[in-house]
């Protein structure tokens, strides 16, 4: 399945994922030292994106159903999530 502009996104190999005492997801790119802490919504999006091979088109439906939200709105949230992860050097765009 093609996933629009995110068709070739993947998690960087050097990203280490931990859960903090408060239950947040903390992502650390060991090569750059970049850190990113995810609250509950971002953590959910991270997990569902990973489950759906980083394809926001595939991930939007299950999240929209679980959240009882509009799938278009969820898809835009996933795009924003991926944009933030890319800016933090936690995901890469493959050629």
Backbone atoms as SQL, in Angstrom:
CREATE TABLE atoms (id INTEGER PRIMARY KEY, chain TEXT, resi INTEGER, resn TEXT, atom TEXT, x REAL, y REAL, z REAL);
INSERT INTO atoms VALUES
  (1, 'A', 1, 'UNK', 'N', 0.842, -1.180, 0.000),
  (2, 'A', 1, 'UNK', 'CA', 0.000, 0.000, 0.000),
  (3, 'A', 1, 'UNK', 'C', 0.881, 1.235, 0.000),
  (4, 'A', 2, 'UNK', 'N', 0.586, 2.157, -0.863),
  (5, 'A', 2, 'UNK', 'CA', 1.312, 3.414, -0.891),
  (6, 'A', 2, 'UNK', 'C', 0.754, 4.336, 0.195),
  (7, 'A', 3, 'UNK', 'N', 1.633, 5.065, 0.811),
  (8, 'A', 3, 'UNK', 'CA', 1.226, 5.909, 1.934),
  (9, 'A', 3, 'UNK', 'C', 1.566, 7.373, 1.698),
  (10, 'A', 4, 'UNK', 'N', 1.317, 7.839, 0.510),
  (11, 'A', 4, 'UNK', 'CA', 1.538, 9.245, 0.236),
  (12, 'A', 4, 'UNK', 'C', 2.984, 9.632, 0.422),
  (13, 'A', 5, 'UNK', 'N', 3.217, 10.816, 0.955),
  (14, 'A', 5, 'UNK', 'CA', 4.576, 11.327, 1.074),
  (15, 'A', 5, 'UNK', 'C', 5.394, 10.570, 2.117),
  (16, 'A', 6, 'UNK', 'N', 4.785, 9.739, 2.914),
  (17, 'A', 6, 'UNK', 'CA', 5.503, 8.981, 3.943),
  (18, 'A', 6, 'UNK', 'C', 5.763, 7.542, 3.512),
  (19, 'A', 7, 'UNK', 'N', 5.713, 7.250, 2.210),
  (20, 'A', 7, 'UNK', 'CA', 5.836, 5.874, 1.719),
  (21, 'A', 7, 'UNK', 'C', 7.166, 5.236, 2.089),
  (22, 'A', 8, 'UNK', 'N', 8.186, 6.037, 2.320),
  (23, 'A', 8, 'UNK', 'CA', 9.512, 5.464, 2.562),
  (24, 'A', 8, 'UNK', 'C', 10.104, 5.913, 3.893),
  (25, 'A', 9, 'UNK', 'N', 9.296, 5.983, 4.899),
  (26, 'A', 9, 'UNK', 'CA', 9.783, 6.390, 6.224),
  (27, 'A', 9, 'UNK', 'C', 10.138, 5.143, 7.023),
  (28, 'A', 10, 'UNK', 'N', 11.156, 5.259, 7.868),
  (29, 'A', 10, 'UNK', 'CA', 11.518, 4.160, 8.759),
  (30, 'A', 10, 'UNK', 'C', 12.164, 4.735, 10.013),
  (31, 'A', 11, 'UNK', 'N', 12.083, 3.978, 11.072),
  (32, 'A', 11, 'UNK', 'CA', 12.729, 4.381, 12.320),
  (33, 'A', 11, 'UNK', 'C', 14.241, 4.253, 12.133),
  (34, 'A', 12, 'UNK', 'N', 14.979, 5.221, 12.630),
  (35, 'A', 12, 'UNK', 'CA', 16.446, 5.136, 12.551),
  (36, 'A', 12, 'UNK', 'C', 16.921, 3.947, 13.374),
  (37, 'A', 13, 'UNK', 'N', 17.941, 3.286, 12.878),
  (38, 'A', 13, 'UNK', 'CA', 18.468, 2.089, 13.541),
  (39, 'A', 13, 'UNK', 'C', 19.036, 2.388, 14.925),
  (40, 'A', 14, 'UNK', 'N', 19.494, 3.618, 15.139),
  (41, 'A', 14, 'UNK', 'CA', 20.126, 3.954, 16.416),
  (42, 'A', 14, 'UNK', 'C', 19.153, 4.484, 17.463),
  (43, 'A', 15, 'UNK', 'N', 17.855, 4.455, 17.174),
  (44, 'A', 15, 'UNK', 'CA', 16.876, 4.988, 18.128),
  (45, 'A', 15, 'UNK', 'C', 16.593, 3.954, 19.216),
  (46, 'A', 16, 'UNK', 'N', 16.789, 4.397, 20.432),
  (47, 'A', 16, 'UNK', 'CA', 16.525, 3.572, 21.617),
  (48, 'A', 16, 'UNK', 'C', 15.230, 4.070, 22.250),
  (49, 'A', 17, 'UNK', 'N', 14.334, 3.161, 22.540),
  (50, 'A', 17, 'UNK', 'CA', 13.018, 3.516, 23.093),
  (51, 'A', 17, 'UNK', 'C', 12.921, 3.015, 24.526),
  (52, 'A', 18, 'UNK', 'N', 12.553, 3.913, 25.437),
  (53, 'A', 18, 'UNK', 'CA', 12.335, 3.528, 26.828),
  (54, 'A', 18, 'UNK', 'C', 11.017, 4.113, 27.316),
  (55, 'A', 19, 'UNK', 'N', 10.519, 3.554, 28.388),
  (56, 'A', 19, 'UNK', 'CA', 9.327, 4.079, 29.048),
  (57, 'A', 19, 'UNK', 'C', 9.788, 4.694, 30.360),
  (58, 'A', 20, 'UNK', 'N', 9.414, 5.951, 30.588),
  (59, 'A', 20, 'UNK', 'CA', 9.816, 6.647, 31.805),
  (60, 'A', 20, 'UNK', 'C', 8.949, 6.200, 32.985),
  (61, 'A', 21, 'UNK', 'N', 9.344, 6.611, 34.164),
  (62, 'A', 21, 'UNK', 'CA', 8.554, 6.291, 35.368),
  (63, 'A', 21, 'UNK', 'C', 7.143, 6.829, 35.282),
  (64, 'A', 22, 'UNK', 'N', 6.987, 7.957, 34.563),
  (65, 'A', 22, 'UNK', 'CA', 5.659, 8.563, 34.434),
  (66, 'A', 22, 'UNK', 'C', 4.824, 7.910, 33.326),
  (67, 'A', 23, 'UNK', 'N', 5.426, 6.960, 32.607),
  (68, 'A', 23, 'UNK', 'CA', 4.700, 6.266, 31.554),
  (69, 'A', 23, 'UNK', 'C', 4.852, 6.868, 30.175),
  (70, 'A', 24, 'UNK', 'N', 5.651, 7.925, 30.059),
  (71, 'A', 24, 'UNK', 'CA', 5.910, 8.512, 28.745),
  (72, 'A', 24, 'UNK', 'C', 6.896, 7.638, 27.975),
  (73, 'A', 25, 'UNK', 'N', 6.838, 7.746, 26.681),
  (74, 'A', 25, 'UNK', 'CA', 7.799, 7.080, 25.820),
  (75, 'A', 25, 'UNK', 'C', 8.929, 8.058, 25.567),
  (76, 'A', 26, 'UNK', 'N', 10.168, 7.637, 25.798),
  (77, 'A', 26, 'UNK', 'CA', 11.308, 8.487, 25.509),
  (78, 'A', 26, 'UNK', 'C', 12.109, 7.848, 24.387),
  (79, 'A', 27, 'UNK', 'N', 12.341, 8.624, 23.328),
  (80, 'A', 27, 'UNK', 'CA', 13.067, 8.167, 22.155),
  (81, 'A', 27, 'UNK', 'C', 14.409, 8.873, 22.133),
  (82, 'A', 28, 'UNK', 'N', 15.492, 8.113, 21.993),
  (83, 'A', 28, 'UNK', 'CA', 16.830, 8.684, 21.990),
  (84, 'A', 28, 'UNK', 'C', 17.573, 8.164, 20.768),
  (85, 'A', 29, 'UNK', 'N', 18.043, 9.080, 19.932),
  (86, 'A', 29, 'UNK', 'CA', 18.893, 8.718, 18.799),
  (87, 'A', 29, 'UNK', 'C', 20.335, 8.751, 19.311),
  (88, 'A', 30, 'UNK', 'N', 20.925, 7.583, 19.495),
  (89, 'A', 30, 'UNK', 'CA', 22.247, 7.519, 20.118),
  (90, 'A', 30, 'UNK', 'C', 23.330, 8.179, 19.266),
  (91, 'A', 31, 'UNK', 'N', 23.183, 8.179, 17.951),
  (92, 'A', 31, 'UNK', 'CA', 24.197, 8.785, 17.084),
  (93, 'A', 31, 'UNK', 'C', 24.241, 10.304, 17.212),
  (94, 'A', 32, 'UNK', 'N', 23.099, 10.925, 17.446),
  (95, 'A', 32, 'UNK', 'CA', 23.035, 12.386, 17.506),
  (96, 'A', 32, 'UNK', 'C', 22.774, 12.923, 18.908),
  (97, 'A', 33, 'UNK', 'N', 22.307, 12.059, 19.805),
  (98, 'A', 33, 'UNK', 'CA', 21.936, 12.502, 21.144),
  (99, 'A', 33, 'UNK', 'C', 20.561, 13.129, 21.195),
  (100, 'A', 34, 'UNK', 'N', 19.867, 13.148, 20.080),
  (101, 'A', 34, 'UNK', 'CA', 18.529, 13.725, 20.024),
  (102, 'A', 34, 'UNK', 'C', 17.583, 12.937, 20.919),
  (103, 'A', 35, 'UNK', 'N', 16.821, 13.668, 21.730),
  (104, 'A', 35, 'UNK', 'CA', 15.847, 13.056, 22.649),
  (105, 'A', 35, 'UNK', 'C', 14.467, 13.617, 22.361),
  (106, 'A', 36, 'UNK', 'N', 13.491, 12.753, 22.530),
  (107, 'A', 36, 'UNK', 'CA', 12.113, 13.182, 22.298),
  (108, 'A', 36, 'UNK', 'C', 11.242, 12.428, 23.283),
  (109, 'A', 37, 'UNK', 'N', 10.448, 13.159, 24.033),
  (110, 'A', 37, 'UNK', 'CA', 9.540, 12.530, 24.992),
  (111, 'A', 37, 'UNK', 'C', 8.121, 12.615, 24.456),
  (112, 'A', 38, 'UNK', 'N', 7.437, 11.494, 24.467),
  (113, 'A', 38, 'UNK', 'CA', 6.076, 11.400, 23.938),
  (114, 'A', 38, 'UNK', 'C', 5.087, 11.242, 25.079),
  (115, 'A', 39, 'UNK', 'N', 4.064, 12.084, 25.080),
  (116, 'A', 39, 'UNK', 'CA', 2.956, 11.919, 26.001),
  (117, 'A', 39, 'UNK', 'C', 2.046, 10.803, 25.500),
  (118, 'A', 40, 'UNK', 'N', 0.905, 10.609, 26.147),
  (119, 'A', 40, 'UNK', 'CA', 0.027, 9.488, 25.804),
  (120, 'A', 40, 'UNK', 'C', -0.434, 9.447, 24.348),
  (121, 'A', 41, 'UNK', 'N', -0.825, 10.582, 23.769),
  (122, 'A', 41, 'UNK', 'CA', -1.301, 10.572, 22.386),
  (123, 'A', 41, 'UNK', 'C', -0.182, 10.244, 21.408),
  (124, 'A', 42, 'UNK', 'N', 0.966, 10.888, 21.596),
  (125, 'A', 42, 'UNK', 'CA', 2.101, 10.631, 20.705),
  (126, 'A', 42, 'UNK', 'C', 2.605, 9.202, 20.867),
  (127, 'A', 43, 'UNK', 'N', 2.583, 8.683, 22.087),
  (128, 'A', 43, 'UNK', 'CA', 2.986, 7.298, 22.321),
  (129, 'A', 43, 'UNK', 'C', 2.071, 6.349, 21.553),
  (130, 'A', 44, 'UNK', 'N', 0.780, 6.605, 21.613),
  (131, 'A', 44, 'UNK', 'CA', -0.177, 5.778, 20.881),
  (132, 'A', 44, 'UNK', 'C', 0.091, 5.840, 19.383),
  (133, 'A', 45, 'UNK', 'N', 0.342, 7.049, 18.871),
  (134, 'A', 45, 'UNK', 'CA', 0.614, 7.181, 17.440),
  (135, 'A', 45, 'UNK', 'C', 1.898, 6.459, 17.058),
  (136, 'A', 46, 'UNK', 'N', 2.942, 6.552, 17.884),
  (137, 'A', 46, 'UNK', 'CA', 4.205, 5.852, 17.627),
  (138, 'A', 46, 'UNK', 'C', 3.956, 4.348, 17.514),
  (139, 'A', 47, 'UNK', 'N', 3.238, 3.802, 18.484),
  (140, 'A', 47, 'UNK', 'CA', 2.982, 2.353, 18.502),
  (141, 'A', 47, 'UNK', 'C', 2.187, 1.931, 17.272),
  (142, 'A', 48, 'UNK', 'N', 1.122, 2.647, 16.956),
  (143, 'A', 48, 'UNK', 'CA', 0.277, 2.265, 15.822),
  (144, 'A', 48, 'UNK', 'C', 1.019, 2.464, 14.502),
  (145, 'A', 49, 'UNK', 'N', 1.804, 3.513, 14.381),
  (146, 'A', 49, 'UNK', 'CA', 2.600, 3.680, 13.169),
  (147, 'A', 49, 'UNK', 'C', 3.589, 2.529, 12.996),
  (148, 'A', 50, 'UNK', 'N', 4.227, 2.111, 14.073),
  (149, 'A', 50, 'UNK', 'CA', 5.157, 0.972, 13.989),
  (150, 'A', 50, 'UNK', 'C', 4.413, -0.293, 13.588),
  (151, 'A', 51, 'UNK', 'N', 3.225, -0.493, 14.158),
  (152, 'A', 51, 'UNK', 'CA', 2.428, -1.678, 13.828),
  (153, 'A', 51, 'UNK', 'C', 2.000, -1.688, 12.368),
  (154, 'A', 52, 'UNK', 'N', 1.883, -0.500, 11.763),
  (155, 'A', 52, 'UNK', 'CA', 1.413, -0.374, 10.385),
  (156, 'A', 52, 'UNK', 'C', 2.544, 0.039, 9.441),
  (157, 'A', 53, 'UNK', 'N', 3.771, -0.390, 9.774),
  (158, 'A', 53, 'UNK', 'CA', 4.932, -0.182, 8.918),
  (159, 'A', 53, 'UNK', 'C', 5.119, 1.289, 8.548),
  (160, 'A', 54, 'UNK', 'N', 4.866, 2.180, 9.502),
  (161, 'A', 54, 'UNK', 'CA', 5.040, 3.622, 9.358),
  (162, 'A', 54, 'UNK', 'C', 4.121, 4.228, 8.297),
  (163, 'A', 55, 'UNK', 'N', 3.031, 3.563, 8.001),
  (164, 'A', 55, 'UNK', 'CA', 2.100, 4.044, 6.976),
  (165, 'A', 55, 'UNK', 'C', 0.921, 4.750, 7.640),
  (166, 'A', 56, 'UNK', 'N', 0.877, 6.093, 7.584),
  (167, 'A', 56, 'UNK', 'CA', -0.211, 6.805, 8.241),
  (168, 'A', 56, 'UNK', 'C', -1.578, 6.510, 7.630),
  (169, 'A', 57, 'UNK', 'N', -1.626, 6.185, 6.337),
  (170, 'A', 57, 'UNK', 'CA', -2.910, 5.818, 5.729),
  (171, 'A', 57, 'UNK', 'C', -3.490, 4.581, 6.399),
  (172, 'A', 58, 'UNK', 'N', -2.633, 3.593, 6.671),
  (173, 'A', 58, 'UNK', 'CA', -3.089, 2.360, 7.326),
  (174, 'A', 58, 'UNK', 'C', -3.381, 2.566, 8.806),
  (175, 'A', 59, 'UNK', 'N', -2.583, 3.417, 9.455),
  (176, 'A', 59, 'UNK', 'CA', -2.730, 3.632, 10.893),
  (177, 'A', 59, 'UNK', 'C', -3.923, 4.509, 11.241),
  (178, 'A', 60, 'UNK', 'N', -4.342, 5.375, 10.331),
  (179, 'A', 60, 'UNK', 'CA', -5.408, 6.340, 10.633),
  (180, 'A', 60, 'UNK', 'C', -6.737, 5.656, 10.947),
  (181, 'A', 61, 'UNK', 'N', -7.089, 4.622, 10.216),
  (182, 'A', 61, 'UNK', 'CA', -8.383, 3.957, 10.422),
  (183, 'A', 61, 'UNK', 'C', -8.543, 3.376, 11.817),
  (184, 'A', 62, 'UNK', 'N', -7.593, 2.518, 12.250),
  (185, 'A', 62, 'UNK', 'CA', -7.717, 1.955, 13.604),
  (186, 'A', 62, 'UNK', 'C', -7.700, 3.012, 14.706),
  (187, 'A', 63, 'UNK', 'N', -6.876, 4.050, 14.545),
  (188, 'A', 63, 'UNK', 'CA', -6.853, 5.112, 15.558),
  (189, 'A', 63, 'UNK', 'C', -8.157, 5.893, 15.568),
  (190, 'A', 64, 'UNK', 'N', -8.667, 6.211, 14.388),
  (191, 'A', 64, 'UNK', 'CA', -9.926, 6.955, 14.315),
  (192, 'A', 64, 'UNK', 'C', -11.046, 6.162, 14.972),
  (193, 'A', 65, 'UNK', 'N', -11.058, 4.866, 14.731),
  (194, 'A', 65, 'UNK', 'CA', -12.091, 4.016, 15.342),
  (195, 'A', 65, 'UNK', 'C', -11.928, 3.974, 16.857),
  (196, 'A', 66, 'UNK', 'N', -10.712, 3.781, 17.323),
  (197, 'A', 66, 'UNK', 'CA', -10.465, 3.709, 18.769),
  (198, 'A', 66, 'UNK', 'C', -10.761, 5.027, 19.461),
  (199, 'A', 67, 'UNK', 'N', -10.445, 6.123, 18.791),
  (200, 'A', 67, 'UNK', 'CA', -10.635, 7.443, 19.373),
  (201, 'A', 67, 'UNK', 'C', -12.001, 8.036, 19.049),
  (202, 'A', 68, 'UNK', 'N', -12.793, 7.320, 18.247),
  (203, 'A', 68, 'UNK', 'CA', -14.089, 7.824, 17.789),
  (204, 'A', 68, 'UNK', 'C', -13.926, 9.224, 17.195),
  (205, 'A', 69, 'UNK', 'N', -12.972, 9.311, 16.273),
  (206, 'A', 69, 'UNK', 'CA', -12.628, 10.595, 15.661),
  (207, 'A', 69, 'UNK', 'C', -12.686, 10.477, 14.143),
  (208, 'A', 70, 'UNK', 'N', -12.700, 11.609, 13.488),
  (209, 'A', 70, 'UNK', 'CA', -12.688, 11.658, 12.039),
  (210, 'A', 70, 'UNK', 'C', -11.339, 11.144, 11.526),
  (211, 'A', 71, 'UNK', 'N', -11.352, 10.220, 10.573),
  (212, 'A', 71, 'UNK', 'CA', -10.109, 9.629, 10.078),
  (213, 'A', 71, 'UNK', 'C', -9.222, 10.660, 9.377),
  (214, 'A', 72, 'UNK', 'N', -9.813, 11.656, 8.729),
  (215, 'A', 72, 'UNK', 'CA', -9.022, 12.717, 8.107),
  (216, 'A', 72, 'UNK', 'C', -8.257, 13.526, 9.135),
  (217, 'A', 73, 'UNK', 'N', -8.899, 13.821, 10.259),
  (218, 'A', 73, 'UNK', 'CA', -8.242, 14.554, 11.333),
  (219, 'A', 73, 'UNK', 'C', -7.113, 13.714, 11.936),
  (220, 'A', 74, 'UNK', 'N', -7.375, 12.421, 12.128),
  (221, 'A', 74, 'UNK', 'CA', -6.346, 11.532, 12.679),
  (222, 'A', 74, 'UNK', 'C', -5.168, 11.450, 11.712),
  (223, 'A', 75, 'UNK', 'N', -5.449, 11.369, 10.427),
  (224, 'A', 75, 'UNK', 'CA', -4.386, 11.303, 9.414),
  (225, 'A', 75, 'UNK', 'C', -3.527, 12.561, 9.479),
  (226, 'A', 76, 'UNK', 'N', -4.124, 13.723, 9.661),
  (227, 'A', 76, 'UNK', 'CA', -3.360, 14.963, 9.789),
  (228, 'A', 76, 'UNK', 'C', -2.508, 14.953, 11.064),
  (229, 'A', 77, 'UNK', 'N', -3.041, 14.385, 12.135),
  (230, 'A', 77, 'UNK', 'CA', -2.263, 14.251, 13.379),
  (231, 'A', 77, 'UNK', 'C', -1.063, 13.327, 13.167),
  (232, 'A', 78, 'UNK', 'N', -1.271, 12.241, 12.428),
  (233, 'A', 78, 'UNK', 'CA', -0.173, 11.329, 12.136),
  (234, 'A', 78, 'UNK', 'C', 0.893, 12.002, 11.275),
  (235, 'A', 79, 'UNK', 'N', 0.459, 12.821, 10.316),
  (236, 'A', 79, 'UNK', 'CA', 1.420, 13.578, 9.506),
  (237, 'A', 79, 'UNK', 'C', 2.249, 14.507, 10.392),
  (238, 'A', 80, 'UNK', 'N', 1.584, 15.188, 11.320),
  (239, 'A', 80, 'UNK', 'CA', 2.292, 16.089, 12.240),
  (240, 'A', 80, 'UNK', 'C', 3.255, 15.302, 13.124),
  (241, 'A', 81, 'UNK', 'N', 2.819, 14.147, 13.582),
  (242, 'A', 81, 'UNK', 'CA', 3.666, 13.272, 14.399),
  (243, 'A', 81, 'UNK', 'C', 4.930, 12.896, 13.628),
  (244, 'A', 82, 'UNK', 'N', 4.763, 12.436, 12.396),
  (245, 'A', 82, 'UNK', 'CA', 5.911, 12.041, 11.585),
  (246, 'A', 82, 'UNK', 'C', 6.815, 13.223, 11.267),
  (247, 'A', 83, 'UNK', 'N', 6.234, 14.383, 11.040),
  (248, 'A', 83, 'UNK', 'CA', 7.030, 15.582, 10.790),
  (249, 'A', 83, 'UNK', 'C', 7.897, 15.908, 12.000),
  (250, 'A', 84, 'UNK', 'N', 7.321, 15.811, 13.193),
  (251, 'A', 84, 'UNK', 'CA', 8.078, 16.058, 14.432),
  (252, 'A', 84, 'UNK', 'C', 9.185, 15.031, 14.619),
  (253, 'A', 85, 'UNK', 'N', 8.884, 13.763, 14.353),
  (254, 'A', 85, 'UNK', 'CA', 9.892, 12.705, 14.499),
  (255, 'A', 85, 'UNK', 'C', 11.020, 12.882, 13.493),
  (256, 'A', 86, 'UNK', 'N', 10.696, 13.303, 12.293),
  (257, 'A', 86, 'UNK', 'CA', 11.712, 13.550, 11.274),
  (258, 'A', 86, 'UNK', 'C', 12.597, 14.732, 11.688),
  (259, 'A', 87, 'UNK', 'N', 11.985, 15.798, 12.182),
  (260, 'A', 87, 'UNK', 'CA', 12.740, 16.973, 12.624),
  (261, 'A', 87, 'UNK', 'C', 13.653, 16.644, 13.806),
  (262, 'A', 88, 'UNK', 'N', 13.253, 15.675, 14.625),
  (263, 'A', 88, 'UNK', 'CA', 14.050, 15.271, 15.788),
  (264, 'A', 88, 'UNK', 'C', 15.077, 14.190, 15.434),
  (265, 'A', 89, 'UNK', 'N', 15.222, 13.864, 14.153),
  (266, 'A', 89, 'UNK', 'CA', 16.175, 12.847, 13.687),
  (267, 'A', 89, 'UNK', 'C', 15.905, 11.455, 14.254),
  (268, 'A', 90, 'UNK', 'N', 14.622, 11.135, 14.438),
  (269, 'A', 90, 'UNK', 'CA', 14.265, 9.821, 14.972),
  (270, 'A', 90, 'UNK', 'C', 13.746, 8.877, 13.901),
  (271, 'A', 91, 'UNK', 'N', 13.352, 9.420, 12.767),
  (272, 'A', 91, 'UNK', 'CA', 12.966, 8.611, 11.605),
  (273, 'A', 91, 'UNK', 'C', 13.703, 9.157, 10.383),
  (274, 'A', 92, 'UNK', 'N', 13.836, 8.326, 9.391),
  (275, 'A', 92, 'UNK', 'CA', 14.473, 8.699, 8.128),
  (276, 'A', 92, 'UNK', 'C', 13.520, 8.472, 6.986),
  (277, 'A', 93, 'UNK', 'N', 13.752, 9.213, 5.929),
  (278, 'A', 93, 'UNK', 'CA', 13.064, 8.950, 4.664),
  (279, 'A', 93, 'UNK', 'C', 14.033, 8.149, 3.807),
  (280, 'A', 94, 'UNK', 'N', 13.609, 6.945, 3.418),
  (281, 'A', 94, 'UNK', 'CA', 14.445, 6.087, 2.572),
  (282, 'A', 94, 'UNK', 'C', 14.278, 6.512, 1.119),
  (283, 'A', 95, 'UNK', 'N', 15.345, 6.318, 0.320),
  (284, 'A', 95, 'UNK', 'CA', 15.220, 6.635, -1.113),
  (285, 'A', 95, 'UNK', 'C', 14.278, 5.673, -1.818);
